[in-house]
Amino acid sequence: MKVALLASLATVAISAHAHFTMQYVWDDGVDEGLNSYIRIPPNNNPVTDVTSTDLTCNVNGLSGSSVETLTIPAGSSITFEWHQHDQRTGEDAISGGHKGPVQVYVAKAPTTAAEFDGQGSVWTKIYSSGLLDASSSEWATDVVNANNGKHTVTLPSSLPAGDYLLRAEIIALHVAQSYPGAQFYIGCAQVTITGGGNASPPTIAIPGEYQPTDPGITVNIYNNLQSYTAPGGDVWVG
């Protein structure tokens, strides 16, 4: 019993150590600095309840009143960078055991990004990468780790000008066999997009769209999984 308890505690400690957050935003290759323009959560724990407003922009992420907003042109290349702790070297950016998809959404603010809570059907998916090779169990998260915590998306140039939230999401599926199990790591950045077009992209609600029974949320990735469908629907290409 004592040995089992110690083993259980060790597993919990390792799992907690492996948590991570989005810490940097790069604009067209320019590093904007640690936690700049990002709604910073209180810790590196994941969200596991898909009905919670924490799923929008992480814990305490409904307001960005204390966060500056980055001005970028439409069509910009944005890189998001994740780490377990406040360090870029000395450890994997995210634990290699945290396998799953990487997704990016945008939502246009009715006024300013700082005042926007991201609630309602306002989110558009512009990037999604999941299971890349079933035979080797290579996931999008493996690519992020190989790139020192970074993944990049080009914002559609047809997005109308205005203030936006950029929502990057990594879903760790290593304990997703039952719900709640999937771990949602979420980072939201505030931007003002200049230029742009007049597109009216499709939108979903977060929370709202994701359901516990979604095959991309409750899934056993170790049971000869051959394909994967991420939650949130299709990517809009602009």
Secondary structure, 3 states (H helix, E strand, C coil): CHHHHHHHHHHHHHHHHCCCEEEEEEECCEECCCCCCECCCCCCCCECCCCCCHHHHCCCCCCCCCCCCEEEECCCEEEEEEECCCCCCCCCCCCCCCCCCEEEEEEECCCCCCCCCCCCEEEEEEEEECEEECCCCEEHHHHHHHCCCEEEEECCCCCEEEEEEEEEEEEECCCCCCCCCCEEEEEEEEEEEEEECCCCCCCEECCCCCCCCCCCCCCCCCCCCCCCCCCCCCCCCC
